[in-house]
Amino acid sequence: MTLNDLTLRQATVSVLGDLRSAQLAGHDLRHVDLHGRDLRGAQLAGACLAGADLTGAILDEADLSEADLAGARLVGASLRGANLTRARLLGADLRASTLVRLVATQADFSGARLPRVRIAHASCEGASFVGAMLTGASFQDVLLRGAVFARACLRQARFEARLLPAMPARVAFRPGRLPERAPYRVLPLDLSGVSFVGADLTGTTFRGCSLEWADLRQARFDGARFLRPEWADWDGVAPTVRTCRLFGADLCGASFAGATLAAIDLTGACYDPAALARAATVDPTWLRP
């Protein structure tokens, strides 16, 4: 890449002016400065935005499917409802970004920085977070089946079940305050088949999650908490969501020093009883081979 190439690309973007709903699919926008620009609804499918500066940019409802955002700076960017299907975000900086209602199926966040980021009402099935920085991040109402968090740092992160009304319409829910009307239903956060191999989950909270057939080998759960949903005792809540289910999960080599295993179902799981003995709290009724 030459300086002239970069200057030409930057000039092209500047000429476009208003970038809302801009048609930029497949364009080469490497290292372009889009700081604070409004790209709502922009068509960027397959575009190359590697190393681009998107700090504070508005990318709500933008199509970034299969786009290359490796090393891009997305600090404080808004990605509400964005399509990141199969997008590459290797090493991208997403600190303080808004990741709500986005679709990131099979997206690659390997090595990305997402500390204290809230991912909610999103689809990240099959996504890769290998080696990503997710300290303090929260996952609420997120589809994560088959996602990979190998060697990721998830210290103090939160994975939580969701409360939905029995009717199709959603109910706004704030932690600690349940909706007044019924009927309702509780759905566990589905982490089936997720890989946490070698991940650091120190102090992480799993509340009402399903980790069936998850790969947890060599993961660090020191001080982690496996808890019941806050609404688990309500009438009509199915027993399957009153615990964190780890049926068939592989916990070989995982550490649980000081962990709270008050609501964990290890039926059919592979684990070391000695490692569980170092937990602070264990419900012995679920320790079945």
Secondary structure, DSSP 8 states (H G I E B T S, - for coil): --HHHHHHHHHHHHHH---TT-B-TT-B-TT-B-TT-B-TT-B-TT-B-TT-B-TT-B-TT-B-TT-B-TT-B-TT-B-TT-B-TT-B-TT-B-TT-BEES-B-TT-B-TT-B-TT-EEEEEE-TT-B-TT-B-TT-EEEEEE-TT-B-TT-B-TT-EEE-EEEESSSS----BTTB--SS--EEEE-EE-TT-B-TT-B-TT-EEESEE-TT-B-TT-B-TT-EEE--TTTTSTT--GGGSSEE-TT-B-TT-B-TT-EETTEE-TT-B--HHHHTTSSEE-GGG---
